[in-house]
Amino acid sequence: MLYENRLPYKFIYLLLFLFSLNIFNQSSLILAAVVMLVVLVDRGHLYIISKDNTFFALVLFSVTFFVFSAQSGLGAGISAIGCPMAYYLGLRLQQEREENMGQSEGRLNRVTLILVSGMTCHAIVNFIYELVRFGGINSGGIHYDLFSLGAQTSATGAATYLTLFAGGIFYIVMETRKIWSRIVGVGLIIIAFAYDMVLGGRTFFALAGLATIASMLVFLFGQENALEKLRAWKKIIFVSAVLVVCVVLIYIRYQQKITKIFESTYLFHRISYAKVSESQDLFSFFKSSNRGNVRNQYINLMFDYPFGGRKILGEIGLYAHELWLDIFDSAGIVPFVLIWIITLQITFCNIRYIFNKEVSIENRVLIVGITTAVTVQFFFEPILTGCRALLFSYFLICGMVKNQNARFY
């Protein structure tokens, strides 16, 4: 690694954990501190992979976003500067070509799990904080963030911190090698779903489902030969059967308590309200949303306000709940086009990594889950505005993946 004998790995990992934890809502500041530290250790040199169009697109995006969004205040555009910084940090963490493939693959796995752990801890600590604060489940729509000194936050914003975890569920269940780690992982999965029910969220269910399906397909069809595929099938069937039996036994044993807890969640209140007032069944509740109508209104007004400035938000009164349209409303057409180009670049780069059978199956399963969960989340939430730590974490992971790909192609 770039500072193998000058800066301990553990210190960098600690900073990355604090960054993804978004402690005191200072993820951008911590990210900037890590990048500056790396530059200082590199004696002021900047190391960029040759012909890395994604990095330069990110730089151009951050500059144009800052310039065009300045009409809404200088603070609105500063956040985008973290995008190329995070990607550069990912590139730099994997820079040394003389390392063997096992070391570099292990580092990618380790850093990704650290980022997943940090964001998951943010959500779970807030869950515990609310349990203590309210003496039980907070069944309302307003929630509180301990890491922002107890400030109010939306249920949507709180649930966004579980995005990376949703992408890693299959990996945790199937690829974790130590039994105690798997048990802890399953416990965290239960807590994550419980917290999302308290928040009344639906997106996490979609992210977890789609990411699990994508990870399972890679796990099954990414094996080297027919024998390995058969073993993968057997492993999935066995682990799934064990989990189903455990869930059924626990539900039978604690049915009344589980039902009582679920009925006290905001998700249950939302489902009940939808059934009574809108005559919706459970399936209709999970698939229905007015976000499609809001998105169509944004698209119809794009030509009226091509240079951003939050004019569409001011007219409609609702966020687009999408990464790309939110960026368009903030800074206009140029950053909008650039972020679409960047999205396609990193997605195809990750897909190339996922389909490379020289890469370990564990990392391919992990990266396909993360890529699926975050990309789907782009369609649901204004990530740059609402949860920059998630967007920066994803760009950092993509930077590491890009550098891994450079070793093969």
Wavefront OBJ file of the C-alpha trace (Angstrom):
o trace
v 0.000 0.000 0.000
v 1.048 3.619 -0.591
v 2.146 4.185 3.006
v 3.014 0.660 4.030
v 5.873 1.582 6.352
v 4.776 5.096 7.286
v 1.122 4.931 8.206
v -0.490 1.940 9.945
v -3.311 0.210 8.174
v -5.417 0.262 11.328
v -5.313 4.053 11.516
v -6.647 4.420 7.968
v -9.313 1.807 8.659
v -10.352 3.646 11.823
v -10.722 6.907 9.899
v -12.752 5.151 7.200
v -15.025 3.665 9.853
v -15.579 7.091 11.432
v -16.203 8.516 7.961
v -18.904 5.946 7.144
v -20.317 6.245 10.665
v -20.840 9.924 9.838
v -20.016 10.827 13.398
v -21.368 14.264 14.337
v -22.562 14.501 10.732
v -18.992 15.241 9.633
v -18.370 12.550 7.006
v -17.290 15.131 4.410
v -14.765 16.682 6.786
v -13.340 13.295 7.789
v -13.072 12.272 4.129
v -11.215 15.479 3.312
v -8.872 14.891 6.259
v -8.072 11.343 5.062
v -7.387 12.511 1.500
v -5.168 15.352 2.722
v -3.314 12.917 4.965
v -2.691 10.615 2.008
v -1.460 13.520 -0.118
v 0.866 14.644 2.667
v 2.280 11.153 3.071
v 2.751 11.050 -0.705
v 4.755 14.303 -0.376
v 2.272 16.294 -2.395
v 2.149 13.924 -5.361
v -1.177 12.954 -6.926
v -1.344 9.421 -8.287
v -4.066 8.842 -10.848
v -4.489 5.777 -13.031
v -3.710 6.810 -16.586
v -6.750 7.360 -18.799
v -9.155 7.190 -15.842
v -12.029 9.081 -17.433
v -14.273 8.509 -14.415
v -12.042 10.524 -12.094
v -11.872 13.480 -14.449
v -15.641 13.273 -15.030
v -16.124 13.416 -11.262
v -13.847 16.449 -10.998
v -15.767 18.173 -13.788
v -19.061 17.224 -12.142
v -18.035 18.631 -8.761
v -16.852 21.905 -10.320
v -19.959 22.436 -12.449
v -22.250 21.408 -9.613
v -20.560 23.911 -7.303
v -20.776 26.711 -9.881
v -24.398 26.202 -10.922
v -25.765 25.401 -7.459
v -24.116 28.542 -6.003
v -27.304 30.433 -6.889
v -28.880 28.615 -3.920
v -25.933 29.419 -1.641
v -22.271 28.419 -1.606
v -22.880 25.692 0.962
v -25.160 23.809 -1.434
v -22.373 23.002 -3.889
v -19.518 22.134 -1.569
v -20.869 18.639 -0.930
v -20.097 17.481 -4.482
v -16.364 18.001 -3.951
v -16.355 14.814 -1.878
v -17.221 12.695 -4.942
v -13.810 12.875 -6.702
v -12.031 12.827 -3.325
v -13.696 9.536 -2.354
v -13.003 7.989 -5.755
v -9.373 9.114 -5.641
v -8.974 7.605 -2.184
v -10.315 4.309 -3.529
v -7.795 4.420 -6.376
v -4.971 5.206 -3.985
v -5.801 2.443 -1.521
v -5.137 -0.086 -4.288
v -2.254 1.645 -6.048
v 0.699 -0.617 -5.478
v 1.095 -2.901 -8.504
v 3.744 -5.105 -6.899
v 1.281 -6.508 -4.373
v -0.046 -9.970 -5.090
v -3.679 -10.395 -6.064
v -4.654 -11.970 -2.756
v -3.533 -8.917 -0.797
v -5.312 -6.433 -3.022
v -8.510 -8.514 -3.108
v -8.375 -8.832 0.662
v -8.011 -5.067 1.051
v -10.992 -4.391 -1.208
v -13.061 -6.828 0.838
v -11.880 -5.372 4.130
v -12.464 -1.721 3.234
v -15.910 -2.486 1.805
v -16.955 -4.294 4.981
v -15.619 -1.433 7.103
v -17.802 1.027 5.186
v -20.791 -1.307 5.481
v -20.152 -1.672 9.218
v -19.874 2.064 9.807
v -23.135 2.967 8.115
v -24.939 0.017 9.705
v -23.690 1.026 13.152
v -25.045 4.523 12.559
v -28.532 3.087 11.985
v -28.474 0.524 14.789
v -27.107 2.969 17.380
v -29.917 5.357 16.488
v -32.397 2.505 16.919
v -31.042 1.795 20.398
v -30.956 5.523 21.179
v -34.665 5.858 20.386
v -35.531 2.766 22.410
v -33.807 4.322 25.417
v -35.156 7.816 24.782
v -38.778 6.759 24.402
v -38.696 3.750 26.702
v -39.774 1.557 23.807
v -40.522 1.731 20.096
v -40.953 5.165 18.543
v -43.981 4.572 16.333
v -44.115 8.108 14.944
v -42.862 9.465 11.629
v -40.237 11.753 13.197
v -36.965 10.202 14.321
v -33.773 11.366 15.964
v -30.096 11.053 15.110
v -27.720 10.580 18.028
v -24.738 11.411 15.794
v -26.263 14.814 15.078
v -26.648 15.425 18.822
v -30.244 14.227 18.879
v -31.445 16.369 15.974
v -34.620 15.384 14.147
v -34.340 13.352 10.967
v -36.835 11.840 8.571
v -37.614 8.139 8.535
v -36.344 8.043 4.950
v -33.037 9.621 5.906
v -32.586 7.240 8.824
v -33.288 4.184 6.664
v -30.801 5.254 3.983
v -27.924 4.270 6.289
v -28.976 0.625 5.842
v -28.419 0.676 2.060
v -24.930 -0.867 2.046
v -26.054 -3.438 4.596
v -28.962 -4.427 2.337
v -26.404 -5.124 -0.386
v -24.338 -7.312 1.934
v -27.072 -9.543 3.399
v -26.440 -12.524 1.103
v -22.694 -12.206 1.612
v -23.134 -12.184 5.398
v -25.301 -15.299 5.374
v -23.477 -17.339 2.738
v -19.864 -16.199 2.607
v -19.019 -15.454 6.242
v -16.672 -18.259 7.224
v -16.717 -18.119 11.034
v -19.835 -19.423 12.778
v -19.924 -16.637 15.365
v -19.606 -14.034 12.630
v -22.545 -15.581 10.805
v -24.629 -15.643 13.984
v -23.840 -11.977 14.667
v -24.619 -11.183 11.026
v -28.027 -12.878 11.177
v -28.742 -10.991 14.400
v -27.887 -7.709 12.667
v -30.156 -8.627 9.757
v -33.059 -9.136 12.178
v -32.319 -5.808 13.896
v -32.051 -4.008 10.541
v -35.438 -5.273 9.379
v -36.953 -4.475 12.775
v -35.607 -0.911 12.617
v -36.898 -0.458 9.085
v -40.354 -1.568 10.245
v -40.154 0.996 13.045
v -39.256 3.618 10.444
v -42.152 2.490 8.271
v -39.894 2.050 5.277
v -40.498 0.036 2.152
v -37.345 0.760 0.171
v -35.098 -1.400 2.361
v -37.212 -4.465 1.551
v -36.790 -3.794 -2.171
v -33.049 -3.182 -1.857
v -32.484 -6.305 0.226
v -34.569 -8.465 -2.109
v -33.003 -7.293 -5.371
v -29.451 -7.328 -3.983
v -29.942 -10.830 -2.562
v -31.228 -12.131 -5.896
v -28.299 -10.581 -7.776
v -25.778 -11.945 -5.258
v -27.328 -15.410 -5.371
v -27.136 -15.521 -9.176
v -23.456 -14.573 -9.118
v -22.822 -17.076 -6.326
v -24.451 -19.892 -8.310
v -23.385 -19.172 -11.872
v -20.044 -17.589 -11.071
v -18.535 -20.865 -9.879
v -15.660 -22.330 -11.868
v -17.189 -25.694 -12.757
v -20.294 -27.872 -12.448
v -19.136 -29.462 -9.194
v -18.691 -26.057 -7.534
v -22.119 -24.990 -8.775
v -23.653 -28.109 -7.226
v -21.947 -27.341 -3.927
v -23.230 -23.773 -4.104
v -26.789 -25.028 -4.635
v -26.474 -27.376 -1.672
v -25.097 -24.597 0.529
v -27.951 -22.247 -0.352
v -30.569 -24.939 0.272
v -29.020 -26.005 3.572
v -28.503 -22.494 4.981
v -31.958 -21.368 3.813
v -33.584 -24.424 5.410
v -31.805 -23.812 8.706
v -32.826 -20.150 8.743
v -36.456 -20.932 7.862
v -36.706 -23.574 10.607
v -35.174 -21.180 13.154
v -37.534 -18.362 12.152
v -40.584 -20.621 12.348
v -39.608 -22.015 15.744
v -38.902 -18.551 17.154
v -42.197 -17.217 15.799
v -44.163 -20.129 17.266
v -42.469 -19.691 20.631
v -42.871 -15.905 20.807
v -45.837 -15.315 18.501
v -47.749 -12.964 20.795
v -44.710 -10.834 21.629
v -43.626 -10.595 18.004
v -47.159 -9.643 16.906
v -47.396 -7.003 19.639
v -44.047 -5.510 18.672
v -44.964 -5.415 14.966
v -48.315 -3.756 15.693
v -46.478 -0.964 17.510
v -44.297 -0.104 14.490
v -44.891 2.763 12.085
v -44.956 0.293 9.176
v -47.992 -1.465 10.691
v -49.721 1.900 11.173
v -49.051 2.808 7.538
v -50.375 -0.536 6.299
v -53.476 -0.258 8.477
v -54.139 3.295 7.329
v -53.729 2.289 3.689
v -56.205 -0.564 4.099
v -58.844 1.624 5.763
v -58.527 4.909 3.870
v -57.315 3.757 0.459
v -58.643 0.180 0.341
v -55.195 -1.187 -0.443
v -54.068 -4.742 0.133
v -50.562 -5.486 1.416
v -49.059 -5.918 -2.058
v -50.584 -2.679 -3.299
v -49.218 -0.829 -0.265
v -45.652 -1.875 -1.002
v -45.795 -1.036 -4.695
v -47.883 2.151 -4.563
v -46.324 5.585 -4.293
v -46.892 9.111 -5.550
v -43.196 9.421 -6.379
v -43.853 8.463 -9.981
v -46.185 11.429 -10.361
v -43.676 13.744 -8.687
v -40.918 12.460 -10.971
v -43.072 13.112 -14.038
v -43.710 16.680 -12.857
v -39.958 17.210 -12.498
v -39.331 15.884 -16.005
v -42.053 18.118 -17.462
v -40.475 21.191 -15.837
v -36.874 20.421 -16.825
v -36.951 22.637 -19.915
v -38.485 25.492 -17.931
v -35.617 25.528 -15.426
v -32.524 24.127 -17.227
v -29.987 25.689 -14.854
v -31.228 24.431 -11.508
v -31.477 26.690 -8.502
v -34.134 24.577 -6.757
v -36.818 26.192 -8.892
v -38.721 22.926 -9.452
v -38.677 22.097 -5.751
v -40.034 25.558 -5.043
v -42.875 25.047 -7.527
v -43.847 21.476 -6.659
v -42.946 21.527 -2.974
v -41.595 17.961 -2.991
v -38.182 16.426 -3.598
v -37.775 14.272 -6.691
v -36.656 11.321 -4.539
v -34.046 10.431 -7.120
v -30.341 11.163 -7.380
v -30.275 12.460 -10.955
v -33.349 14.704 -10.942
v -32.367 16.109 -7.566
v -28.984 17.066 -9.014
v -30.716 18.600 -12.045
v -32.943 20.716 -9.793
v -29.907 21.833 -7.794
v -27.471 22.636 -10.588
v -29.089 22.113 -13.966
v -28.426 20.155 -17.128
v -24.594 20.000 -17.172
v -24.077 18.211 -13.810
v -27.173 16.107 -14.609
v -25.580 14.764 -17.805
v -22.235 14.258 -16.084
v -23.670 12.279 -13.172
v -25.487 10.012 -15.631
v -22.212 9.418 -17.500
v -20.444 8.675 -14.204
v -23.217 6.325 -13.114
v -22.923 4.326 -16.320
v -19.116 4.273 -16.134
v -18.919 2.919 -12.578
v -21.763 0.480 -13.153
v -20.140 -1.081 -16.225
v -16.789 -1.104 -14.422
v -18.324 -3.002 -11.501
v -20.092 -5.414 -13.854
v -16.785 -6.112 -15.575
v -15.271 -6.948 -12.182
v -18.226 -9.131 -11.198
v -18.009 -11.225 -14.364
v -14.251 -11.713 -14.070
v -13.775 -15.316 -12.900
v -10.196 -14.592 -11.873
v -11.661 -12.567 -8.999
v -12.621 -14.450 -5.841
v -16.280 -15.456 -5.673
v -16.566 -13.801 -2.242
v -15.679 -10.372 -3.591
v -17.876 -10.747 -6.658
v -20.854 -11.642 -4.457
v -20.150 -8.685 -2.175
v -19.657 -6.125 -4.954
v -22.706 -7.189 -6.961
v -24.862 -6.830 -3.850
v -23.462 -3.397 -3.022
v -23.757 -2.213 -6.637
v -27.364 -3.405 -6.916
v -28.492 -1.894 -3.611
v -26.869 1.513 -4.161
v -27.926 1.799 -7.810
v -31.539 0.988 -6.945
v -31.351 3.493 -4.085
v -30.356 6.136 -6.641
v -33.866 5.768 -8.074
v -35.532 6.295 -4.697
v -33.622 8.953 -2.778
v -31.714 12.226 -3.389
v -28.491 10.747 -2.039
v -26.211 13.746 -2.620
v -28.591 15.941 -0.643
v -29.826 13.445 1.932
v -26.958 11.048 2.676
v -23.597 12.087 1.259
v -21.774 9.466 3.333
v -23.484 6.741 1.293
v -22.597 8.293 -2.065
v -18.994 8.942 -1.041
v -18.624 5.396 0.343
v -19.881 3.960 -2.917
v -17.486 6.065 -4.998
v -14.617 4.965 -2.756
v -15.522 1.307 -3.330
v -15.839 1.933 -7.073
v -12.383 3.498 -7.109
v -10.916 0.353 -5.564
v -12.816 -1.835 -8.042
v -11.535 0.267 -10.961
v -7.977 -0.232 -9.830
v -8.514 -3.965 -9.464
v -9.837 -4.104 -13.009
v -6.669 -2.341 -14.207
v -4.683 -5.365 -13.030
v -6.572 -7.647 -15.406
v -7.197 -5.516 -18.491
l 1 2 3 4 5 6 7 8 9 10 11 12 13 14 15 16 17 18 19 20 21 22 23 24 25 26 27 28 29 30 31 32 33 34 35 36 37 38 39 40 41 42 43 44 45 46 47 48 49 50 51 52 53 54 55 56 57 58 59 60 61 62 63 64 65 66 67 68 69 70 71 72 73 74 75 76 77 78 79 80 81 82 83 84 85 86 87 88 89 90 91 92 93 94 95 96 97 98 99 100 101 102 103 104 105 106 107 108 109 110 111 112 113 114 115 116 117 118 119 120 121 122 123 124 125 126 127 128 129 130 131 132 133 134 135 136 137 138 139 140 141 142 143 144 145 146 147 148 149 150 151 152 153 154 155 156 157 158 159 160 161 162 163 164 165 166 167 168 169 170 171 172 173 174 175 176 177 178 179 180 181 182 183 184 185 186 187 188 189 190 191 192 193 194 195 196 197 198 199 200 201 202 203 204 205 206 207 208 209 210 211 212 213 214 215 216 217 218 219 220 221 222 223 224 225 226 227 228 229 230 231 232 233 234 235 236 237 238 239 240 241 242 243 244 245 246 247 248 249 250 251 252 253 254 255 256 257 258 259 260 261 262 263 264 265 266 267 268 269 270 271 272 273 274 275 276 277 278 279 280 281 282 283 284 285 286 287 288 289 290 291 292 293 294 295 296 297 298 299 300 301 302 303 304 305 306 307 308 309 310 311 312 313 314 315 316 317 318 319 320 321 322 323 324 325 326 327 328 329 330 331 332 333 334 335 336 337 338 339 340 341 342 343 344 345 346 347 348 349 350 351 352 353 354 355 356 357 358 359 360 361 362 363 364 365 366 367 368 369 370 371 372 373 374 375 376 377 378 379 380 381 382 383 384 385 386 387 388 389 390 391 392 393 394 395 396 397 398 399 400 401 402 403 404 405 406 407 408 409
